[in-house]
Amino acid sequence: MTNMEWQSRKEKVVAKGMANLAPIYAAKAKNALITDIEGKEYIDFAAGIAVNNTGHSNPRIVAAVKEQLELFSHTCSMVTPYTSFVELAEQVVDIAPGDFEKKAAFLTTGAEAVENAIKFARAHTGRSGVIAFKGGFHGRTNLCMGLTGKVAPYKAGFGPFPNEIYHLPYPNQYHGISEEQSLSALADLFACDIEPSRVAAIIFEPIQGEGGFYQAPNTWVSELRNLCDKHGIVLICDEIQTGFARTGKLFACEYFDAKPDLITMAKGIAGGFPLSGVVGKAEIMDSANPGGIGGTYAGSPLACRAALEVIKIVKEDNLCERAQQIGSQFKEILTEMQKEIAQIGDIRQVGAMIAIELNDPTTGQPLADLTKQLVLKSNQQGLILLSCGVKGNVIRFLPPLTIEPELVSKGLEIVKSQLQSLI
């Protein structure tokens, strides 16, 4: 059967809300290449949305999971736990930023990590209010949709959302939002909407993912840290898309002088196996009562074994350094491309988390249709590409950190040729 025949079958039985980027049905994947059921090969600039940092079907991860699968696949960590859960907690506590005693908890999805980070913060402070930022993305559950600062497609038609959630502007130099404006809005919020003594947590992304790949300024994060310390508020850094070497650091918050109280993680942690977690200050993590945190599949033994191998691979294969090299190669090629294509308004790059923003060179208006067409045309030419941005005009590049340099060049040549054909 063809891709289109499978797409037709899917549309008859799968809810349309679970849409797919393109009718490309994977048959196998190896490192940075995906082969579809028709035998066509694709360069992968998405890595399953920043999940396969260690490459598709990494043989070390495959071997580790196979070994675990032959022993057992599930017992529930809350009933009869297993040693890999404890080992992983020990390693995550060790590698997470912050010079303080830490503890960890493991779950299944990124949204669960965010939900439980909020639960830890509320249990610790006895408060209910949460502050998030416009353009942020934190998941698709009801609470996480409430925290998310992007309506389409994540929030449209799904309200009402939990109360006691407040959104502030995220500093964004390219779009004229200064650190001072963001912090002034926070001061106004404290004066007009909720007193600091009722705020449990402030949650932010060190680099906004779905929002468009904008990095938080170091001084802004330091000021958030100071305000949280002053008012007893828990500072949560959502590292679900940025973690595990993606940005050239193990965690993106290592770029900041100030450190958060809690970090959420998922995606790249387990090389394609469903796993998420929260790590942070022990006194906060111990605030929830026994049984208050967890889930049937929380910290799957298969995923824990995969995650232990991922951490080894990141260290032994120098994937933080490799992310910097990949990012530099992207930046160099995209900068040359920008000289020929005026619609590339901005290039953003932190490690191997790279984006271009497409705008009308005369009016500055976002070119969402061009962005959508570029993704479609690139897919047709053998390149998996993703878009993002509140206005839908950002192309994001998230290749595996194990991608070969020649595939980066080949993939970007497709981007260039397709973009030139569309303008």
N, C-alpha and C positions, 0 to 999 in steps of 0.2 A: 504493500500500500504506500501511497505517496504522502508527503507532508500535508497537502491540502485535503486528502481523504481523511486523514486522522483529525485534522482541524474540524472538518464537518462532523465527524463522530463526537468530538469533544463538545461542540456547540449544542448538540442535542441533549447532552446529559450533565454537563458541568455548568453551574451557575455563572452567568455572564459577568458577574462582579469579579470572578477569578480570571480576568483576561490575561492573555499572554502577549508578549512584545511582538512576536512574529510567528507564522506557522513553520517553525523550525523545530522538529522533533529529534532530540538527541538520541543517538544510538550508542555512542561511546565518546569519551573525552580523555585526553592525555596532556598533562601539563597546561599549555596555553592554546590547545587546539580542541575543537569539538567537531565530531563527525555526525551528520544527521542520518536519518533512516534511508535516505536516497544515496548516501555515500559522499555527499558534498562536505567539504572541510571548511571550518570557520576559525578565524583568529578571534580569540576571546578577550575583549577589552572590558569585560564585566565581572568575570570571576564569580558568577552567581551572586552579584551585588556584594562584592568585597568579602566573600566567604572563602573562596579557594586561594588564599594568599600563598599557600604552599604548593599550588598547582593541582590540576585535576588528577585524581587517581595516583597520588604520590605513593610509590611502592612501600615506603616505610609506614605510612598510615594504614594502607591496605593490610599489610602484614600484622600490625598491632591489633587492628579490629578483628581480623580473621582469628587470631589467637584467642581473643576475648570471646568471640562468638562461639567457639568450640567449647568454652567453659560454661558460660550462661549469658543470656541476652538481657534478662530483667529479673530483679527481685524486689525492687522499690527500695531506694536508699533510706526511706523512713521506716522500713520494716526490718529487713535484713541487709545492712549496709555492706560495702565492699571497700577494699583497700585503695583502689584507684581514686575513689572519691576523696579520701583523706590525703593521699599523695598529691592530687591536683590542688586541693586547698592549700597545702603546705607550699607548693610552688607558686601559686598565684599570689598568696600573701607575701612571699619573698620578692617577687618581681614587680609588684604594684608600687607606684610612687607613694611617697609619704613616710616620714621618719617618725612613725608611731606604731603601736601594737595594732595588728589588723586581724580580721577574720573574714571568711568568705562563705557564700551560699551559692549553690548551683541549681539551675532551673532548665528550661528547655528552649524558650524563645526570647528574643530581645524585648518584646513587650512585657513578658513576665519579669524580666530583670528590672525594667523601669517601674512596673507596678510594685514590686517588692522593695525597691529602693525607697519609694514613697512611703510604703508601710513601715520600713525601718525608721525613717525620719519622723513620721507621725508618732510612732510608739516611743521614740526617744524624747521628743519634745513635748508630747501631749497637746500638740497643735494640729490644725487642719489645713491651713492655707498653703498653696504651692504657687510659685512664680516660675513661668517658662517664658520663651521668647518667640517672637514672630519669625516665621521661616523655619522654625525647628520641626523636627520629626522624631517622634518617640514611640510609634507603634499604632496598631489598629484596634486594640481593645478600647472599651468605652473611656476609661480613665486616660489611656495613652492618646486617644483621639482628642480628648479635652486638652491635653498638654501640647499637642501638635499645633503648630502655627501655620498650617497650609490647608486651605479648604478643599480644593479639587486635586485628586479624587478622594482624599482620605476622610473628609468629614461631611461632605455634601450629602444631605438626606438622612443622616444618622443621629441627629440630636434628639433630645437634649443631652448635654454632657454634664459630668459632675460639677457641682459648684465649688467655690473657694479656689478656683484656678484663675490666675491672672497672667496676661501676656504683655511683654514689654518689647520695644524695638531692640534688635540685635545690632551692635555696631557694624557698619558696613561702609567702608571708605568709598568704594566704587559707586555706591548709590547715595552717597552724601549723608549717611547716618553716622554721626561722630560718637565716640565714647561718652563725651559729655552729655549728648542728647539722651543716650540710653540710660545713663546714671541719673540724669535729671528726671526722666520718666519714672524711674524707681522711687526717687524721693517724692514725686507727686503721688504715686501709688500709695506710699506709706501715709501721706497726708490726707488723701481723699477717699481711699477704698478699703484698705486693711492696715491695721497697726502692726508693726514688726513683731510684736509679742504674740500675734496669732499666726505667724508664718512658720511652717515647719521646714520648708525646703525651697531652695532655688536650684533649678535644673537647667543645664546648658550643654550644648555640644561644642567641643573645642574647635571643630570645623563643621559647620552645618552641612549635612549630607544632602537630603532631599531639597533643602533650601537653596543650594547652589554652590557649595564648596567655598564658603567664606570662613576664614580663620579668625577666631577670637583674638583681640589684641592682648598682649601680656599684661599691660597696665590696667586694663579693664577687669581682667580676671583677678588681679591683686586687689582691686577695689571691691569687687564682689566678696572676696575672701575677708577683707577687713570689715565689711558690713555684716557678713554672716557671723563673724566672731563677736562683733559688738552686740548683736541682737540675739545670739543663740540659735541661729538658723543653720540647718544642715546644707552644705554645698555639694551638689551631685553633678558629676561630670559624666555625660552619656558618651561612652567610647565604643558603642556597638559597631559603628562603621569604621572608626578610626583606629581601633586597637589591633594589637598583634602585628606590629612592624609596618602597617600600611603607610604610615606617614614618615617613615625613616627613624622613628623611635618606637619602642615597644608599645608605649601609650602616648597619644598626642599631648596629654597634659604635662608631659615631661618638658615641653617647650616653654611652660609657664614657670615663673618663680614661685607662685602660690600653688598649693596642692589642694584638691578637693577632699571632702570627708568620705565620700562614697564614689565608686566608679562602677558603672554598668558595662558589661561586656557580652558579646555574642559573636555572630558571624565568623570571623577568622580564627576564633579560639579552637575550633575542633576540625578544621579542614574539610568541612562539608557535612559533618554530623551534627544533629540538632542539640545545641548546648548553649546555655547562657549563664551569667553569674553576676553577683554583686560582691565587691570587696571593699573594705573600708575600716574605719576606726572600730576597734573591738567593742568599746562601750556603746556605740550606736548599733552595731550588728547584733549585740546581745540584748537589745531592748525588747524584741518580740518574744512572746511566751512560747514555750515548747509546743510544737504542732501548728504554730501560726504561720510558718513559712514552709514551702515545699510543694509537692505535687506528685501524682502517680509516676510520671516519667522524669521527674526532676533529677538532673545529674545522671543520665543513663550510663550504665557501665561501658557500653560501646563508645559513647561520646567522650567519656572521661579518659579512656585509653587513647583515643584519637588525640585528645587535647594534650596529654602528656607527651605524645610523639611530636605534636606541632611545636611545643615549647622547645624541645630538643632541636628540631630542624631549624627553627628561627635562630637559635644560638649557634649551632654548628655550621650552618650554611650562610651565616652572616646576612640574614634577610633584611635587617635594618639598613645595612650598607647597600645592599642590592636595591632596596626601595629608593634610596637616594640616587643611585646610578640610573635607574629607570626613569625617575622623575626628571633628572637632568637631560636625558636623551629626549623625552617628550617636550620639555621646555625649549630646547634648542631647535627642534624641528618645527614646533608650533610657532615660535617667534619668527622664523623665516617664512612660514606660511602666512602669518599675519601681514607681512609686508606686501603680499600679493592679493590678499583677500581682506578688504576693509571691513567686511561684516564681522570679523573676529574682533570684538570690542575689548575683550580682556582675556588674559591667560592667568590662571591661578594654579599653583603647584606647591604642595608640601609633601615631600617624599613621592610615593607613587599614588598620590591622591591628586588628580589633575583635572582641570576643567577649562573649557573655553566658553565665553558668553557671546552669543550672537545678537547683534543689534544693528539697526539701520544706521549706516555711517553718517547720514545727513540729519535725521531727526533724533537718533538715539533710542528709538522705540524698540522694544524686544521683538525678535523675529521667531516667534513660537512655531509658526507654520514651516519655516525653513528648517528649524531644528528637528521637527517631526519628520520631515521629508529626508533629511540627512540620515537619521537613524534608519529609516526604511530602506533607502538606497544602499546604505552601507551593509545592512543585513543581506540584501540581494547580491552584493558583490563579495560576500564571504567574510564579513566583519561583524561581530556582535558588539553593539554600541548602545549606550544608555543616555537618556536625557534626565534633567532634573531642573530645579529652580521654581520659585513661587510663580513666575510668569512663563515657565515652560520653555525657556530660551537658552538653557545651558546644556552643553554636552559634557558628560563626565567620563573620565577614563580610569578604570579600576582593574588593570591587568593583574594576573597572578604575579607574585614577586619573583617567580622562577622563569618568567618569560624570556625567550632568547632575544637579543638585541635586533637581529634581522627581522623577527616578527613584528617588533615595535615599528621599525621603519616601513615594512610592508603594509601594516595596518594603517599607519598615518598617511601613506600614499593613497590608500583608498579614500580616507577622509578628505584629503585635498582634492582628488579628482572628482569625487561626488559633490563636494561643496561648490567647486568651480562650475560644474554642470548645472547646478541649481540656481545660481545667481545671475 
